[in-house]
């Protein structure tokens, strides 16, 4: 019977006592092994290979490079390991910055060890562990983002097709002008209908004309 490999964890934490405690408790659980632990992000990046880590457990407030910058750098290097923040701070700004940088979970240092270990497993298997207060911060942030309407989702090619559609041109005419097949025009139209959430040609034309009118009025 094949045995599962333990989840490999790397810790970046400047508090030596906490770092050693975490490493010990992680190693005590058969689900995990602590492969490395570092007192700073600079020490982490002295390594040239990160493929031996499944989950990075990262403090945000570190000497020198911050945990957020460390997460962003790891993401830019396209590491396969997941990033789990472990911090004292439940601050709106830090939560948003950490998630934008690439963290996939955010838990507080007040979390009991069993909860921390479960969070490590959760983030490794595709979850996003965080307490309800942190989750609310993320939900509020997403809700505050500018909403994109359907027409803004169109590709440049789809805009070209829709522009000619609004000129009442036939599919064959559009195909000739854009040097594509009629089937390709139809394919673009299906995508346009889906993104605009319409089912009829005249509905797509109306949305396009309204958008053009609003752009003209804004000038």
N, C-alpha and C positions, 0 to 999 in steps of 0.2 A: 504494500500500500504506500502510495506516494505521500510524503509529509510536506506540509506547507512551510515555506521559508519564513522565518520571523520578519516582521516589518522593521526595516533598518532606519534608525532615527539619529539625526545629528542635532545637537543642541547649541544654540548661540545665546549665551547668558553670561553677564559680567559678574553676577553675585556668585562667588565660588562655592559657598555652602549650598545654595539653592541648586547650582549646576550639578554638584556632586550628588545631592539628594535625588534630583530628577534622574540622573544617569543610573543610579543604583536601583531606584524603583522601576524604571523602564526595563532594566536587565532582569529584575526579579519576576517580571511577567513573561510567560513563555510566548506570548504573541509578538514580543518585540526584542530587539537588541539595539543598544546604544553604540553605534559604530564610532562616533567622534563627538567631542564637545569642545567648544571654543569660548574664550572670554570676550572676544570681540569679532566684529565682521572682518576686520583686517586679517586676523588669524585664519578665518574661514577661507578667505580668498587667496591665501598662500598656497592652498591646495589647487591643483590643476585639473583634478578629476572629481566629479560629483556624482557619478553614476552609481556609487555604492550607497546612496542615501535615498530612501523612499519618502521620508517626511523630515522637513526642516522645522524644528521648534525654535521660534525666533522671538527674543525680547525686542521691544521697540526702542527703548532708551539704552543705548550702549555707548561706551567711550569711543570717540572718533566717529566713524560712519554709523549712521542710524540703522535700526532694523528695517525701516521702510526702504531706505536706499539699498540695503543688502538684498531684500526681497526683489526689488526692481532689477538689480544687476543679475541675480540668479535667473529671473525670467528672461532677460535679454540673452542670456547664455543658453536658453531653451533647455534647462535642466528638466528631467522627468519627475523629480521629487516634488511633492506638494508642500506648500508653506502654511504653517499653523502659527499664528501669533499667540504669545503668552506674555501678558503685560499687567501692570497695575492700573493702567489708565483706560477708563471707559469714556473717552472723549470723542465727541462727534467728529471733529476734524481728523484725529488720528485713525479712527475706524475707517472713514472714507478713504484716506490716503493709503492705508494698508491694503484695502480691498482693491483699489485702483492699481496699486503697485503689483498685485498678483497673489496676495494672501487668499487662501481658500477657507480659512477658519479663523476665529478670533475669540480667545477665551482669557479669562482673568486669572491672576495668580492666586486668588482666593478660592478657585475651583478645587475641590477635594481631589486627591490623587486618582481615585477610581474614575472620576469624571474626566480628568486629564487623559488617562490612558484610553478611555472610550473615545475621546475626541481624536486622539492620534489614529485609532483604527478607522474612525468615521471618515476623516479627511483622506486617508489612504484609499478607501474604497469608493471615493467619489462624493462624499457628503461635504457639508459646510457647517461644521459645528460652531455654534455661538449661542450666547444666552439671549433671552427675549429682549433685553434692553438694547443689545448690539443689533439684533435683527431689526428692531424698530428703527434704529438709526439708518440702516441700509434701505429699508422700505421707504422712509421719508425722503432719503436722498434721491432714490430712483423716481419717486413721485414728483420731485421738484425739477427734474430734468425737462428741458424743452421737448414738447411732443412733436414727433415727425409725422406729417400726414402722408397719405399713400403716394401722392405724386412725387414727394421728395425721395421715395424709395426706388424710383425708376432709374434705370441705367441711362447713360447718354444715348445709346442706340434706341432704347425704348422711348425716350423723349423725342427723337427724330421721327419715329414711326407715329407717335401720338400727334405730333405737330402736323403731319401730313394727313392724318386721319381727320383732324379738326378742319382741314381744308376741303373735306368731303372727297378726297381722292380714293380711288378704288385700290384694292390690295395689289392688283397687277401694276398700277401706276407707281405705288409706293415701292414695290419690288424693283422696278426699273430704275427709279431715282436713286435708291439706296444700294443698287447692285447686289441684290439678294434674291433668293427664290420666293415665290408666293408662300410656300410652306413655312419658310423662315419668318415671313411677315406674320402668318397665322400664329406661329409659336410665340413671337413677341407679343401679339395681341392677347394670348392666353395669360401671359405673365403680367401684362398691363392690367387686365381685368381683375386678376387675383390681387394685385397690390392696391388697386383702387377700390376693391370690394364692390365691383359692379358686374353686371351680366349682359349689358346691351351696349352697342356702339355709341348711341346717342348720350348715354350716361357718362361714358369716358370723355366724349367731346365736351359735355357741359362742364365737367370738372376742369378740363384743360382751359376752356375759355374763361371760367371764373378766376382761375389762377393767373392767367395772362392779364385779365382786367385789374385784378388786385395789384399786380406788379406795376402796371401802368399808372394806377392811382397813387402808388407810393413814390413815384418819381417826382 
